[in-house]
């Protein structure tokens, strides 16, 4: 993989049913990116930075943690500034 700037850091990864993966990345500016893709498309999604959800560092603060509850289709992003809940209805889609 080649990036124009430094590559994002992997902060979270979770394999899901249906050959999908949920990935949390943090870029060099501290922005958090959530990607939900099929395994065979995740590399292209990371390269193109086509994320499902994007959190700006100036709004979330310096630190973030991720927690997934598959039964509720919810990803919680705990940040130094606040807690954000993201619903991902795509977990069980083919």
Phi and psi in radians as a Rosetta constraint file:
Dihedral C 1 N 2 CA 2 C 2 CIRCULARHARMONIC -2.145 0.35
Dihedral N 2 CA 2 C 2 N 3 CIRCULARHARMONIC 2.436 0.35
Dihedral C 2 N 3 CA 3 C 3 CIRCULARHARMONIC -2.184 0.35
Dihedral N 3 CA 3 C 3 N 4 CIRCULARHARMONIC 2.608 0.35
Dihedral C 3 N 4 CA 4 C 4 CIRCULARHARMONIC -1.172 0.35
Dihedral N 4 CA 4 C 4 N 5 CIRCULARHARMONIC -0.710 0.35
Dihedral C 4 N 5 CA 5 C 5 CIRCULARHARMONIC -1.948 0.35
Dihedral N 5 CA 5 C 5 N 6 CIRCULARHARMONIC -2.965 0.35
Dihedral C 5 N 6 CA 6 C 6 CIRCULARHARMONIC -1.146 0.35
Dihedral N 6 CA 6 C 6 N 7 CIRCULARHARMONIC 2.551 0.35
Dihedral C 6 N 7 CA 7 C 7 CIRCULARHARMONIC -1.192 0.35
Dihedral N 7 CA 7 C 7 N 8 CIRCULARHARMONIC 2.622 0.35
Dihedral C 7 N 8 CA 8 C 8 CIRCULARHARMONIC -1.189 0.35
Dihedral N 8 CA 8 C 8 N 9 CIRCULARHARMONIC 2.686 0.35
Dihedral C 8 N 9 CA 9 C 9 CIRCULARHARMONIC -1.600 0.35
Dihedral N 9 CA 9 C 9 N 10 CIRCULARHARMONIC 2.384 0.35
Dihedral C 9 N 10 CA 10 C 10 CIRCULARHARMONIC -1.327 0.35
Dihedral N 10 CA 10 C 10 N 11 CIRCULARHARMONIC 2.137 0.35
Dihedral C 10 N 11 CA 11 C 11 CIRCULARHARMONIC -1.958 0.35
Dihedral N 11 CA 11 C 11 N 12 CIRCULARHARMONIC -0.356 0.35
Dihedral C 11 N 12 CA 12 C 12 CIRCULARHARMONIC -2.809 0.35
Dihedral N 12 CA 12 C 12 N 13 CIRCULARHARMONIC 2.446 0.35
Dihedral C 12 N 13 CA 13 C 13 CIRCULARHARMONIC -2.576 0.35
Dihedral N 13 CA 13 C 13 N 14 CIRCULARHARMONIC 2.383 0.35
Dihedral C 13 N 14 CA 14 C 14 CIRCULARHARMONIC -2.524 0.35
Dihedral N 14 CA 14 C 14 N 15 CIRCULARHARMONIC 2.111 0.35
Dihedral C 14 N 15 CA 15 C 15 CIRCULARHARMONIC -1.338 0.35
Dihedral N 15 CA 15 C 15 N 16 CIRCULARHARMONIC 2.402 0.35
Dihedral C 15 N 16 CA 16 C 16 CIRCULARHARMONIC -2.109 0.35
Dihedral N 16 CA 16 C 16 N 17 CIRCULARHARMONIC 2.930 0.35
Dihedral C 16 N 17 CA 17 C 17 CIRCULARHARMONIC -1.063 0.35
Dihedral N 17 CA 17 C 17 N 18 CIRCULARHARMONIC 2.730 0.35
Dihedral C 17 N 18 CA 18 C 18 CIRCULARHARMONIC 1.288 0.35
Dihedral N 18 CA 18 C 18 N 19 CIRCULARHARMONIC 0.526 0.35
Dihedral C 18 N 19 CA 19 C 19 CIRCULARHARMONIC 0.985 0.35
Dihedral N 19 CA 19 C 19 N 20 CIRCULARHARMONIC 0.683 0.35
Dihedral C 19 N 20 CA 20 C 20 CIRCULARHARMONIC -1.926 0.35
Dihedral N 20 CA 20 C 20 N 21 CIRCULARHARMONIC 2.753 0.35
Dihedral C 20 N 21 CA 21 C 21 CIRCULARHARMONIC -2.406 0.35
Dihedral N 21 CA 21 C 21 N 22 CIRCULARHARMONIC 2.440 0.35
Dihedral C 21 N 22 CA 22 C 22 CIRCULARHARMONIC -1.873 0.35
Dihedral N 22 CA 22 C 22 N 23 CIRCULARHARMONIC 2.160 0.35
Dihedral C 22 N 23 CA 23 C 23 CIRCULARHARMONIC -2.195 0.35
Dihedral N 23 CA 23 C 23 N 24 CIRCULARHARMONIC 2.382 0.35
Dihedral C 23 N 24 CA 24 C 24 CIRCULARHARMONIC -1.966 0.35
Dihedral N 24 CA 24 C 24 N 25 CIRCULARHARMONIC 2.142 0.35
Dihedral C 24 N 25 CA 25 C 25 CIRCULARHARMONIC -2.136 0.35
Dihedral N 25 CA 25 C 25 N 26 CIRCULARHARMONIC 2.678 0.35
Dihedral C 25 N 26 CA 26 C 26 CIRCULARHARMONIC -2.201 0.35
Dihedral N 26 CA 26 C 26 N 27 CIRCULARHARMONIC 2.206 0.35
Dihedral C 26 N 27 CA 27 C 27 CIRCULARHARMONIC -1.491 0.35
Dihedral N 27 CA 27 C 27 N 28 CIRCULARHARMONIC 3.138 0.35
Dihedral C 27 N 28 CA 28 C 28 CIRCULARHARMONIC -1.146 0.35
Dihedral N 28 CA 28 C 28 N 29 CIRCULARHARMONIC -0.333 0.35
Dihedral C 28 N 29 CA 29 C 29 CIRCULARHARMONIC -1.595 0.35
Dihedral N 29 CA 29 C 29 N 30 CIRCULARHARMONIC -0.041 0.35
Dihedral C 29 N 30 CA 30 C 30 CIRCULARHARMONIC 1.594 0.35
Dihedral N 30 CA 30 C 30 N 31 CIRCULARHARMONIC 0.103 0.35
Dihedral C 30 N 31 CA 31 C 31 CIRCULARHARMONIC -1.323 0.35
Dihedral N 31 CA 31 C 31 N 32 CIRCULARHARMONIC 2.458 0.35
Dihedral C 31 N 32 CA 32 C 32 CIRCULARHARMONIC -1.738 0.35
Dihedral N 32 CA 32 C 32 N 33 CIRCULARHARMONIC 2.380 0.35
Dihedral C 32 N 33 CA 33 C 33 CIRCULARHARMONIC -2.174 0.35
Dihedral N 33 CA 33 C 33 N 34 CIRCULARHARMONIC 2.321 0.35
Dihedral C 33 N 34 CA 34 C 34 CIRCULARHARMONIC -1.928 0.35
Dihedral N 34 CA 34 C 34 N 35 CIRCULARHARMONIC 2.229 0.35
Dihedral C 34 N 35 CA 35 C 35 CIRCULARHARMONIC -2.129 0.35
Dihedral N 35 CA 35 C 35 N 36 CIRCULARHARMONIC 2.373 0.35
Dihedral C 35 N 36 CA 36 C 36 CIRCULARHARMONIC -2.230 0.35
Dihedral N 36 CA 36 C 36 N 37 CIRCULARHARMONIC 1.896 0.35
Dihedral C 36 N 37 CA 37 C 37 CIRCULARHARMONIC -2.531 0.35
Dihedral N 37 CA 37 C 37 N 38 CIRCULARHARMONIC 2.920 0.35
Dihedral C 37 N 38 CA 38 C 38 CIRCULARHARMONIC -1.243 0.35
Dihedral N 38 CA 38 C 38 N 39 CIRCULARHARMONIC 2.649 0.35
Dihedral C 38 N 39 CA 39 C 39 CIRCULARHARMONIC -0.994 0.35
Dihedral N 39 CA 39 C 39 N 40 CIRCULARHARMONIC -0.693 0.35
Dihedral C 39 N 40 CA 40 C 40 CIRCULARHARMONIC -1.313 0.35
Dihedral N 40 CA 40 C 40 N 41 CIRCULARHARMONIC -0.098 0.35
Dihedral C 40 N 41 CA 41 C 41 CIRCULARHARMONIC -2.010 0.35
Dihedral N 41 CA 41 C 41 N 42 CIRCULARHARMONIC -0.038 0.35
Dihedral C 41 N 42 CA 42 C 42 CIRCULARHARMONIC -1.172 0.35
Dihedral N 42 CA 42 C 42 N 43 CIRCULARHARMONIC -0.655 0.35
Dihedral C 42 N 43 CA 43 C 43 CIRCULARHARMONIC -1.081 0.35
Dihedral N 43 CA 43 C 43 N 44 CIRCULARHARMONIC -0.782 0.35
Dihedral C 43 N 44 CA 44 C 44 CIRCULARHARMONIC -1.121 0.35
Dihedral N 44 CA 44 C 44 N 45 CIRCULARHARMONIC -0.671 0.35
Dihedral C 44 N 45 CA 45 C 45 CIRCULARHARMONIC -1.147 0.35
Dihedral N 45 CA 45 C 45 N 46 CIRCULARHARMONIC -0.689 0.35
Dihedral C 45 N 46 CA 46 C 46 CIRCULARHARMONIC -1.162 0.35
Dihedral N 46 CA 46 C 46 N 47 CIRCULARHARMONIC -0.787 0.35
Dihedral C 46 N 47 CA 47 C 47 CIRCULARHARMONIC -1.040 0.35
Dihedral N 47 CA 47 C 47 N 48 CIRCULARHARMONIC -0.761 0.35
Dihedral C 47 N 48 CA 48 C 48 CIRCULARHARMONIC -1.492 0.35
Dihedral N 48 CA 48 C 48 N 49 CIRCULARHARMONIC -0.108 0.35
Dihedral C 48 N 49 CA 49 C 49 CIRCULARHARMONIC 0.965 0.35
Dihedral N 49 CA 49 C 49 N 50 CIRCULARHARMONIC 0.654 0.35
Dihedral C 49 N 50 CA 50 C 50 CIRCULARHARMONIC -1.548 0.35
Dihedral N 50 CA 50 C 50 N 51 CIRCULARHARMONIC 1.606 0.35
Dihedral C 50 N 51 CA 51 C 51 CIRCULARHARMONIC -1.729 0.35
Dihedral N 51 CA 51 C 51 N 52 CIRCULARHARMONIC 2.725 0.35
Dihedral C 51 N 52 CA 52 C 52 CIRCULARHARMONIC -1.298 0.35
Dihedral N 52 CA 52 C 52 N 53 CIRCULARHARMONIC -0.667 0.35
Dihedral C 52 N 53 CA 53 C 53 CIRCULARHARMONIC -2.507 0.35
Dihedral N 53 CA 53 C 53 N 54 CIRCULARHARMONIC 2.456 0.35
Dihedral C 53 N 54 CA 54 C 54 CIRCULARHARMONIC -2.235 0.35
Dihedral N 54 CA 54 C 54 N 55 CIRCULARHARMONIC 2.270 0.35
Dihedral C 54 N 55 CA 55 C 55 CIRCULARHARMONIC -2.046 0.35
Dihedral N 55 CA 55 C 55 N 56 CIRCULARHARMONIC 2.114 0.35
Dihedral C 55 N 56 CA 56 C 56 CIRCULARHARMONIC -1.305 0.35
Dihedral N 56 CA 56 C 56 N 57 CIRCULARHARMONIC 2.377 0.35
Dihedral C 56 N 57 CA 57 C 57 CIRCULARHARMONIC -1.016 0.35
Dihedral N 57 CA 57 C 57 N 58 CIRCULARHARMONIC -0.640 0.35
Dihedral C 57 N 58 CA 58 C 58 CIRCULARHARMONIC -1.191 0.35
Dihedral N 58 CA 58 C 58 N 59 CIRCULARHARMONIC -0.295 0.35
Dihedral C 58 N 59 CA 59 C 59 CIRCULARHARMONIC -1.738 0.35
Dihedral N 59 CA 59 C 59 N 60 CIRCULARHARMONIC -0.486 0.35
Dihedral C 59 N 60 CA 60 C 60 CIRCULARHARMONIC -1.745 0.35
Dihedral N 60 CA 60 C 60 N 61 CIRCULARHARMONIC -0.265 0.35
Dihedral C 60 N 61 CA 61 C 61 CIRCULARHARMONIC 1.608 0.35
Dihedral N 61 CA 61 C 61 N 62 CIRCULARHARMONIC -2.936 0.35
Dihedral C 61 N 62 CA 62 C 62 CIRCULARHARMONIC -1.416 0.35
Dihedral N 62 CA 62 C 62 N 63 CIRCULARHARMONIC -0.513 0.35
Dihedral C 62 N 63 CA 63 C 63 CIRCULARHARMONIC -2.156 0.35
Dihedral N 63 CA 63 C 63 N 64 CIRCULARHARMONIC 2.468 0.35
Dihedral C 63 N 64 CA 64 C 64 CIRCULARHARMONIC -2.497 0.35
Dihedral N 64 CA 64 C 64 N 65 CIRCULARHARMONIC 2.545 0.35
Dihedral C 64 N 65 CA 65 C 65 CIRCULARHARMONIC -2.226 0.35
Dihedral N 65 CA 65 C 65 N 66 CIRCULARHARMONIC 2.655 0.35
Dihedral C 65 N 66 CA 66 C 66 CIRCULARHARMONIC -2.097 0.35
Dihedral N 66 CA 66 C 66 N 67 CIRCULARHARMONIC 2.489 0.35
Dihedral C 66 N 67 CA 67 C 67 CIRCULARHARMONIC -2.485 0.35
Dihedral N 67 CA 67 C 67 N 68 CIRCULARHARMONIC 2.328 0.35
Dihedral C 67 N 68 CA 68 C 68 CIRCULARHARMONIC -1.995 0.35
Dihedral N 68 CA 68 C 68 N 69 CIRCULARHARMONIC 2.343 0.35
Dihedral C 68 N 69 CA 69 C 69 CIRCULARHARMONIC -2.050 0.35
Dihedral N 69 CA 69 C 69 N 70 CIRCULARHARMONIC 1.700 0.35
Dihedral C 69 N 70 CA 70 C 70 CIRCULARHARMONIC -1.111 0.35
Dihedral N 70 CA 70 C 70 N 71 CIRCULARHARMONIC -0.595 0.35
Dihedral C 70 N 71 CA 71 C 71 CIRCULARHARMONIC -1.127 0.35
Dihedral N 71 CA 71 C 71 N 72 CIRCULARHARMONIC -0.508 0.35
Dihedral C 71 N 72 CA 72 C 72 CIRCULARHARMONIC -1.801 0.35
Dihedral N 72 CA 72 C 72 N 73 CIRCULARHARMONIC -0.014 0.35
Dihedral C 72 N 73 CA 73 C 73 CIRCULARHARMONIC 1.005 0.35
Dihedral N 73 CA 73 C 73 N 74 CIRCULARHARMONIC 0.773 0.35
Dihedral C 73 N 74 CA 74 C 74 CIRCULARHARMONIC -2.269 0.35
Dihedral N 74 CA 74 C 74 N 75 CIRCULARHARMONIC 2.368 0.35
Dihedral C 74 N 75 CA 75 C 75 CIRCULARHARMONIC -1.979 0.35
Dihedral N 75 CA 75 C 75 N 76 CIRCULARHARMONIC 2.216 0.35
Dihedral C 75 N 76 CA 76 C 76 CIRCULARHARMONIC -1.790 0.35
Dihedral N 76 CA 76 C 76 N 77 CIRCULARHARMONIC 2.335 0.35
Dihedral C 76 N 77 CA 77 C 77 CIRCULARHARMONIC -1.978 0.35
Dihedral N 77 CA 77 C 77 N 78 CIRCULARHARMONIC 1.882 0.35
Dihedral C 77 N 78 CA 78 C 78 CIRCULARHARMONIC -1.601 0.35
Dihedral N 78 CA 78 C 78 N 79 CIRCULARHARMONIC 2.133 0.35
Dihedral C 78 N 79 CA 79 C 79 CIRCULARHARMONIC -2.151 0.35
Dihedral N 79 CA 79 C 79 N 80 CIRCULARHARMONIC 2.920 0.35
Dihedral C 79 N 80 CA 80 C 80 CIRCULARHARMONIC -1.193 0.35
Dihedral N 80 CA 80 C 80 N 81 CIRCULARHARMONIC -0.310 0.35
Dihedral C 80 N 81 CA 81 C 81 CIRCULARHARMONIC -1.706 0.35
Dihedral N 81 CA 81 C 81 N 82 CIRCULARHARMONIC -0.641 0.35
Dihedral C 81 N 82 CA 82 C 82 CIRCULARHARMONIC -2.978 0.35
Dihedral N 82 CA 82 C 82 N 83 CIRCULARHARMONIC 3.108 0.35
Dihedral C 82 N 83 CA 83 C 83 CIRCULARHARMONIC -1.894 0.35
Dihedral N 83 CA 83 C 83 N 84 CIRCULARHARMONIC 2.277 0.35
Dihedral C 83 N 84 CA 84 C 84 CIRCULARHARMONIC -2.036 0.35
Dihedral N 84 CA 84 C 84 N 85 CIRCULARHARMONIC 2.346 0.35
Dihedral C 84 N 85 CA 85 C 85 CIRCULARHARMONIC -1.937 0.35
Dihedral N 85 CA 85 C 85 N 86 CIRCULARHARMONIC 2.266 0.35
Dihedral C 85 N 86 CA 86 C 86 CIRCULARHARMONIC -2.081 0.35
Dihedral N 86 CA 86 C 86 N 87 CIRCULARHARMONIC 2.242 0.35
Dihedral C 86 N 87 CA 87 C 87 CIRCULARHARMONIC -1.631 0.35
Dihedral N 87 CA 87 C 87 N 88 CIRCULARHARMONIC 2.279 0.35
Dihedral C 87 N 88 CA 88 C 88 CIRCULARHARMONIC -2.071 0.35
Dihedral N 88 CA 88 C 88 N 89 CIRCULARHARMONIC 1.646 0.35
Dihedral C 88 N 89 CA 89 C 89 CIRCULARHARMONIC -1.294 0.35
Dihedral N 89 CA 89 C 89 N 90 CIRCULARHARMONIC -0.181 0.35
Dihedral C 89 N 90 CA 90 C 90 CIRCULARHARMONIC -1.382 0.35
Dihedral N 90 CA 90 C 90 N 91 CIRCULARHARMONIC -0.034 0.35
Dihedral C 90 N 91 CA 91 C 91 CIRCULARHARMONIC -0.968 0.35
Dihedral N 91 CA 91 C 91 N 92 CIRCULARHARMONIC -0.716 0.35
Dihedral C 91 N 92 CA 92 C 92 CIRCULARHARMONIC -1.854 0.35
Dihedral N 92 CA 92 C 92 N 93 CIRCULARHARMONIC 0.173 0.35
Dihedral C 92 N 93 CA 93 C 93 CIRCULARHARMONIC -1.430 0.35
Dihedral N 93 CA 93 C 93 N 94 CIRCULARHARMONIC 2.587 0.35
